[in-house]
């Protein structure tokens, strides 16, 4: 995947998480307070002449508040979680691309190595800034349940990463064990062939000796 595509996926998911947090916070604030919010909206224009454009805006805002009040906070939280996962998936994809570029650094490059290094640094800084901002928004600027979602997500992500690391190590160990067993088997086969060859050679030498003795006996008689 090109770096630009992965970065676009990361920034898109990042913005969706921020928007979801803002929506969730508003849902919790609006819940049970729709009438009070309507009164506050009307109070801003009490005793004032309202233009048609302003009246339309007031109606639009009331409809928006009504829509928000009917939104399911649980569904919004699940959506935030999905977008958070997509954001970190994109982060991981970018890191994988960077590591591959660093492994390929000794190969012939068509562009400037300094420019590639600077690009990686700038993108990594951007990813770190997005990570810090989302963490701050979810923990300090949102209802407590979103802070808990972040903590649970980070804990689960760390657990999965640890499990994946162990799984990769197990696969490497299994491959090393398989390679060792294959080497032992090949050496055993080679040794068996060598022993068989020696036995065959010994048998031939023995047959030659028998024939030689037989001929000697024949001439002596």
N, C-alpha and C positions, 0 to 999 in steps of 0.2 A: 504494500500500500504506500502511495506517495506521502511524503511528510505533510504537504498541504492538505490532503484529504483527512489525515488523522488529526491534524490541528483544527481543522474546521469542525470535525465531529466533537472534539473536546470542548471547543468554545461554545458550540451550539448546545451541548448537554449542560455545560456550566450555566448558560443563560436560562435554560429551562428549569434548572434546579433553583436558581434565584427567583424566577417568576413564580415557581411553585411555592416557595417559602413565603413570598409576599402574599400570595393568594390564601395560603393556609392561615397566616396571621390575621388576614382580613376576615376570613370566615369565622374564626374564633372571636374576633372583636364584634362582628355583626350579629352573631347568634344571640337571639333574645332581645336585641336592641334596635330592631328595624324601625319601630315607631319613633323611638328617640332620635334616630338618625334622620328620619323624615322631618321631624320637628326642627332639628338643627338646620337642615337644608332650607326649610321654609323660613326659619327665623333670620337667615342671612339676607333675605329679601323682603322682610316684613316692613310694610309702610312705604316701599319703594315701587316705582313704576318699572315693570319688567317688560323688556322687549320680547319679540317673538323668538329671537335667537336664544335669549336667556331662558325663556320658558321651555324651549326645546331641550336645552342643556339640563335644566332642572329635571324634566321628565326622563331624560336619558340616564341621569345619575341615579334617580330613584329606581329605574328598571335594573340598572347594574347592581345596586344594593340588594334588590329583591332576588336577582339571579345568584349573587354571592351567598345570600342567606339560605338558599335551597341547595347549595353545593354540599356534597358528602365529604367531610374532612378526611375520613379514612381512605377514600378513593384518591384524594389529592395526595395524601401521605404515601400511598403505594406508588403513585406516579413520580413523586419526588425520589423515592428509593430507586425506581427503574432508571431515571435520568442520572442519578448519582452513580449507579453502576455503569451506565454508558460512558459517563465522564471518565471514570477511573479505567475503564477498558481502553478508551482512547489514549489516556496517559500511558498505560502499559505498552500500547502499540508504538507510541512515539519513542519510548525508552528502548524498545526492542530494535527499532530502526536505527537509533543512535548507536547502540552497542554493535550492531552489524556494520555500521559505517566505520566504527573504530577498529573492528576486526579486519576490515578491508583497507585500512589506512595505508598499509604497505603496498597495496596494489596500485596500478597506474590510475590516477584520477584525472578526469577531464576538466575539473574546475579548480579553483584555489582552495588549498587545504585550510588556510587561515580563514577564508570566508565560510567554509563549511563548519569549522570549529566555532566561529562567532555565531553562526545561525543556530547551532545546537545550544550554545550558552543562552542566547536570547529566548529561545523557545522553552528551555528548562526554567528560566527565570519566570516566564509567563505562566507556566504550569504551577510552579510553587506559589505564585501570587494568587492564582485562581483557587488552589487548595486552601490557602490561608484565609481567603475571603469567604469561601463557602463555609469553612469551619466556624469562622467568627459569626456569620449570619445565622447559622443553624443553632449555635450554642448560646449566643448572647443577644440576638435580635429577634428570636422566634419563641413561640410557646415551648415550654419545657420538653414536650414530647418529641419535638424535632431535634433538640439537643440529645435526647436519649437515642433517637434514630441514628444520629451521626456517631455516637459512641458505640452503639451496637454494630453499626456498619464497619467502623474501623476495626473493632475487635474481631468481627467475622472475617474481614479481609486479611487481617494479620494471621488468623488461624488457617485460612485457606492457603495463603502464601507459604506458611510453615509446612502444611501438609503436602503442597506441591513440591516444595524443596526436598522433603523426605522421599516423596515418590520418585523424583528425578534421581536422587541418590540411590534409591533402591534399584531403579532401572539400570543405572551405570554399574552398580555392584553386580546385578544379574548378568549384564553383558560381559563384565570382566570375568565372572565365574564361568560363563559359557565359553568365552575365549580360552580360559585356562583349561577347561575340560577338553575342548577341541584340540588344544596343543598336546595335552597328555595323551589323548586318544591317537593323535597322529604319530606321536613319538612311540607309543606302544605298537602301532601298526608297523612303523619303520623298524622297531626292534624285532618284532615278530618276523618281518621279511628277512632281516639280517640273520636271525637265528635259523630260519628255514633255509636260507642260502648256504649258511655254514654247514648245516646238517646235510644238505644235498651235496655240497662239495666233499664233505667227509665220506658220504656214501660212495661218491664217485671214486675217491681215493682208495677206499676200502675195496671196491670192485676191481680197480686197477691192480691193487696189491694181490687180490685173489687170483686174477688172471695171470699176473706175473709169476706167482708161486706155482700155478698150474702148469704154465709153460716150462718153468724150470724143472719141475718133476717129470714132465714128459720127455724132455731131452736127456735127463739123467737115466731114465729107464731105457 
